[in-house]
């Protein structure tokens, strides 16, 4: 699936000032993340279990 086919939306964990925005998109196998300011760069794709672990660590340390 190409990045243009994905339904990107702003992550609820992005900065509130608009200067640190991360967009995410879901596929059946992974969660994709990218910097909204430069969508031409490759995105990060992480399996669902890995994404859950990452968010848990980012939020709760």
C-alpha positions in Angstrom: 0.0 0.0 0.0 1.5 3.4 -1.0 1.4 6.4 1.4 -1.1 8.1 -0.9 -3.6 5.3 -0.3 -3.4 5.5 3.5 -5.9 7.5 5.5 -3.5 9.8 7.4 -4.7 11.8 10.5 -3.0 13.8 13.2 -2.0 11.8 16.2 -3.6 12.7 19.5 -0.1 12.6 21.0 1.2 15.4 18.7 2.2 18.8 20.2 -0.7 21.2 20.8 1.2 24.1 19.1 1.3 22.5 15.7 5.1 22.4 15.6 5.6 18.7 16.4 2.9 17.0 14.5 2.9 13.3 13.8 0.4 11.8 11.4 -0.6 8.1 11.7 -2.4 5.7 9.5 -3.6 2.1 10.1 -3.2 -0.9 8.0 -4.3 -4.5 8.9 -0.7 -5.4 9.8 0.8 -2.1 11.1 0.5 1.4 12.4 2.3 3.9 10.2 3.7 7.2 11.4 5.2 10.2 9.5 6.2 13.8 10.0 3.4 15.9 8.5 5.8 18.7 7.6 7.7 16.5 5.1 5.4 13.8 3.8 7.9 12.9 1.0 10.2 11.2 3.5 9.7 7.5 4.2 7.2 6.7 7.0 7.7 4.4 9.9 5.6 1.2 10.0 5.4 -0.8 13.2 3.4 -3.9 14.0 0.4 -3.4 16.2 2.0 -5.0 19.3 5.1 -3.0 18.8 3.1 0.2 18.5 1.2 -0.5 21.7 4.4 -1.1 23.6 5.9 2.1 22.2 2.9 4.3 23.1 2.7 2.7 26.6 6.4 3.6 27.1 6.1 7.1 25.7 3.1 7.9 27.9 4.0 6.1 31.1 7.8 5.8 30.8 
